[in-house]
Amino acid sequence: MPILLVKAKPNARVSALTQQDDGTWLAQLKSPPVDGKANAELIGLVAKQFGCAKSSVGIRTGAGSKLKRVAIPD
């Protein structure tokens, strides 16, 4: 499973997932970082971007921080 390095920015105006020049991903999330809402939105964005099921996307590390490692299926 490939691992993405994602920097999350909660409380953004729009939801977007963009790849940065250094190979990391920037996730702009409308949801606030409370009760896992931003993490759930992030999983949905990653699943949509890579065309896979939400259940197959997992946050490996950083669930409580802005910098996260997210696993996606091959």
C-alpha positions in Angstrom: 0.0 0.0 0.0 1.4 3.4 -1.0 1.7 6.0 1.8 0.8 9.6 1.1 2.2 12.5 3.2 -0.7 14.9 3.7 -0.8 18.3 5.4 -4.4 19.0 6.5 -5.8 22.5 6.7 -9.2 22.4 8.5 -11.8 25.1 8.4 -11.0 26.0 4.8 -13.6 27.6 2.5 -13.5 24.8 0.0 -12.6 21.1 0.1 -9.6 20.3 -2.1 -6.8 17.8 -2.4 -3.7 19.1 -4.3 -0.2 17.7 -4.8 2.6 20.0 -3.9 5.9 20.4 -5.7 7.8 18.4 -3.1 5.5 15.4 -3.6 3.4 15.9 -0.4 -0.4 16.6 -0.6 -2.3 19.5 0.8 -5.8 18.8 2.0 -8.1 21.8 2.5 -11.0 20.6 4.6 -14.2 22.5 5.3 -14.8 20.5 8.5 -13.4 21.6 11.9 -10.9 19.4 13.6 -13.4 18.1 16.2 -14.8 14.6 16.8 -12.9 13.2 13.8 -14.9 15.3 11.3 -11.9 16.6 9.4 -10.3 13.1 9.3 -13.5 11.7 7.9 -13.6 14.4 5.2 -9.9 13.7 4.4 -10.6 10.0 3.9 -13.5 10.9 1.5 -11.3 13.3 -0.5 -8.5 10.8 -0.8 -10.9 8.0 -1.9 -12.5 10.3 -4.5 -9.1 11.5 -5.8 -7.7 7.9 -6.3 -10.9 6.2 -7.2 -11.1 3.7 -4.3 -13.5 2.9 -1.5 -13.4 5.0 1.7 -13.1 1.8 3.7 -9.8 1.0 1.9 -8.2 4.4 2.9 -6.6 4.6 6.3 -4.8 7.2 8.4 -1.7 5.4 9.5 -0.1 8.2 11.7 -1.0 11.7 12.6 -4.8 11.4 13.3 -4.5 14.1 15.9 -2.1 16.4 14.0 -2.0 18.4 10.8 0.7 16.2 9.2 -0.7 12.8 8.4 0.5 9.6 6.7 -2.4 8.1 4.7 -2.4 4.6 3.2 -4.2 4.0 -0.1 -4.7 0.7 -2.0 -2.5 -0.2 -4.9 
